[in-house]
Amino acid sequence: MSKQWPAGIITPTPATPAGPYQNGAAPGVWTIGQAAFWVKQGLWPTAGNLAPYGYLAGGNSTATSFQTNIDYLTISTSGNATSFGNLSGGYAYALGCSSATRGVIAGGLISGGASVNTINYITLGTSGNSSSFGQMVSTVHPYQGASCASATRGIFAGGEQTAGDGLSSAIQYVTIATTGNSTAFGELREGLNPRNFAQFSGCSSPTRGVFGGGNISFNASGTTSVINYITIASTGNSSSFGVLAAATAGLTSFSNSTRGIFAGGSGSTTSISYVTIASTGNATAFGTLYATGSSGFYAQGLSSSTLGVFGLNAYDATAMQYLTIGTTGNSLLWGNLTQAKFGYAAMSTVHGGL
């Protein structure tokens, strides 16, 4: 009869481990064969296998109601979000990125119409309020830009600055594990020419960041289908990747280590497309959003290695939707935020850059 030693008590009944994430538990004394059995069942806690949590910070629910709350959810199981803590102030359209342990929220719009260059951070996995990280480089502190990250570096690109100041082509970065101001990375390009972008979206593999769509002229009068990419570990200007199926702005994106997803956008676009991040080329059709008219507009996405989660509707919505990144097909209903809002910054502990 097999015996285990859970919590110091010999028993003929093995205790089922709680895995597969590294913060799970497998109390007792195990043989290699027994451990291998539970690995195959997906229940053995594995070092380095982080639980996929997502975080959504700030946003607004009306044109004048700017939110401070931070929600979190477990990506591996559909369900409603839970309150995590609060930002230092009410921000909408800020840019979010993360490592496995720290989330960074940069820039954003505050009540009254001004943009800020504040950078805050939260410690992932432990509930609490944000802390000061630093400031965005120089006077460039846009909102409605795009972000992505590797395991060590967070990237913030483009965006619209305080009303009347136009759009930005600047790319900047931070080292996520430390605090301090951002550093200039390069410029966004369309072909060989610098180009200002806003209301576009970014995703990444561990090495490459990809940006798609957006507005390319002030006051949202022109949209683009352009897809650009950067090498995250270096600095320099973006390079041409391909094009989306149609020009759109306000779309959402997320990724695993190989595939980037772009969904929704202006004009109640319901299409979903994908790119293979390691190559270049045009986006390929993936499916459609969960409900007709659910554009995903201003809804930053977050992801694990298998699932992507993002907002359902353009404005004042609590509903979230999800899809399986490695397949193609339509998105499905996920659950609800703690309150209706849009324009939030999104982060996760396990995303394409990790």
Secondary structure, DSSP 8 states (H G I E B T S, - for coil): ---B-GGG--BSS----B-SSTTSB--S---HHHHHHHHHTT-S--TT----EEEEE--EEETTEE--EEEEEETTS----EEEEE-SS--BS-EEEE-SSEEEEE--B-TTS-B--EEEEEETTS----EEEEE-STT---BS-EEEE-SSEEEEEEEE-STTS-EEEEEEEEETTS-S--EEEEE-EETTEE--BBS-EEEE-SSEEEEE--B-SGGG--B--EEEEEETTS----EEEEE-SS--SS-EEEE-SSEEEEE--TTT--EEEEEETTS----EEEEE-SSTT---TT---EE-SSEEEEESSSSSEEEEEEEETTS-S--EEEEEEEEEEBS-EEEESS-TT-
